[in-house]
């Protein structure tokens, strides 16, 4: 055993560590890149246009931030993305949700009330268009006690809001475009004040 240890102590040790770190870095990069590609692929499949970082007036005379608003063939979709890995304990009536991942445990506020406020703010601007909201947990999240309302994964998001025939959806999209422009106008007005 000591001969084996002495063999790797010499000039081989540093290159071996370097190759190991390089392999680990590449694996982490691919993991993050894969998540981004999966999310972008899902968004591209369901949306015809999108606005990120949208600020619009809220019902209480303040402003509300929407991370991602999508124009879909089923109306407007507010998307809030959560990248939680591990088991998520969340529920409609819980104030805080818990994520447990290996030896790490953390909490975050229930995202549903804020999403309901965002949906209401968008509906104030575009009253004749369906407005939905989803909290998208990327694929590493597991809800073992049931999935709360408005929570989805990428596959379910595509199933719920996808349009297999993009050409057939064009007439719906054209009907939604004036309302989409109202959102853009409200955002510009809100940003200038």
BELHUNOR-V967258 format. One record per pair of residues at least 6 apart in sequence whose ideal C-beta (glycine too) atoms are under 7 Angstrom apart, sorted by the first residue. I is the first residue (numbers start at 0). J is the second residue. D is the distance in Angstrom with one decimal. If there is no record, write none. Layout:
BEGIN
I|J|D, I|J|D
END
This chain:
BEGIN
7|15|6.8, 34|137|5.6, 37|138|7.0, 37|153|5.8, 38|80|6.7, 38|137|6.8, 38|153|6.8, 41|153|4.4, 41|156|5.6, 41|157|5.3, 42|49|6.7, 42|69|6.7, 44|157|5.3, 44|161|5.4, 45|69|6.7, 45|71|5.3, 45|156|6.6, 45|157|6.0, 45|160|4.2, 45|161|5.1, 46|69|4.0, 46|70|6.0, 46|71|5.6, 47|70|5.0, 47|71|6.8, 47|172|5.0, 48|70|4.2, 48|179|6.6, 49|67|6.3, 49|68|6.6, 49|69|5.0, 49|70|6.9, 50|68|4.7, 51|66|6.6, 51|67|5.3, 52|66|6.9, 53|65|4.3, 53|68|5.3, 53|186|5.3, 54|62|5.3, 54|64|5.5, 54|186|6.1, 54|189|5.3, 54|190|5.9, 55|62|7.0, 55|63|5.9, 55|65|6.9, 55|120|5.6, 55|124|6.5, 55|185|5.0, 55|186|5.6, 55|189|5.4, 56|62|6.2, 56|120|6.9, 56|185|6.6, 56|189|5.4, 57|63|4.0, 57|116|6.6, 57|120|4.9, 58|119|5.8, 58|120|6.2, 58|123|6.3, 62|189|5.8, 63|116|6.4, 63|117|5.9, 63|120|4.7, 65|77|5.6, 65|117|5.4, 66|79|5.9, 67|78|4.4, 68|75|6.2, 68|77|5.7, 68|182|6.8, 69|76|4.4, 69|78|5.9, 70|172|6.7, 70|175|6.1, 70|179|5.3, 71|160|4.9, 72|162|4.2, 72|168|3.6, 72|171|4.7, 72|172|6.2, 73|129|6.2, 73|160|5.7, 74|128|5.2, 74|129|3.1, 74|130|6.0, 74|131|6.4, 74|175|6.7, 75|121|6.1, 75|125|6.6, 75|128|5.9, 75|130|4.9, 76|131|5.2, 76|133|6.6, 76|160|6.0, 77|114|6.6, 77|117|5.0, 77|118|6.1, 77|121|6.5, 77|132|4.1, 78|133|5.8, 78|135|5.8, 79|110|6.0, 79|114|6.0, 79|134|4.9, 79|135|6.8, 80|135|4.9, 81|134|6.1, 81|135|6.8, 81|136|5.0, 82|137|5.2, 83|98|4.6, 83|136|6.0, 83|140|4.7, 84|100|5.1, 84|139|3.9, 84|140|6.7, 85|98|5.3, 85|99|5.3, 85|100|2.9, 86|99|4.9, 86|141|5.2, 86|143|5.6, 87|96|6.2, 87|98|5.3, 87|136|6.8, 87|140|5.0, 87|141|6.7, 87|142|5.4, 88|96|6.4, 88|97|4.5, 88|144|6.1, 89|96|3.5, 89|109|6.7, 89|142|6.9, 89|147|5.1, 90|147|5.5, 91|111|6.6, 91|147|5.2, 91|148|5.4, 93|109|5.7, 94|109|5.8, 95|106|4.5, 95|107|6.8, 95|108|6.1, 95|109|6.5, 96|106|6.6, 96|107|5.8, 96|109|5.8, 97|104|6.7, 97|106|5.2, 98|105|5.6, 110|134|5.1, 111|147|6.7, 111|148|6.6, 111|149|5.8, 114|132|4.5, 114|134|6.2, 114|149|5.9, 117|132|6.2, 118|130|5.5, 118|132|4.6, 121|130|4.8, 121|182|6.9, 122|130|5.0, 124|181|5.5, 124|182|5.8, 124|185|4.9, 125|178|4.1, 125|181|5.7, 125|182|6.3, 127|178|6.8, 128|175|5.7, 128|178|4.5, 132|149|5.9, 133|149|5.8, 133|151|4.8, 133|156|6.2, 134|149|5.5, 134|150|4.9, 135|151|5.7, 135|153|6.8, 135|156|5.9, 136|150|6.3, 136|152|6.1, 137|153|7.0, 138|152|6.2, 138|153|6.4, 151|159|7.0, 162|168|4.3
END
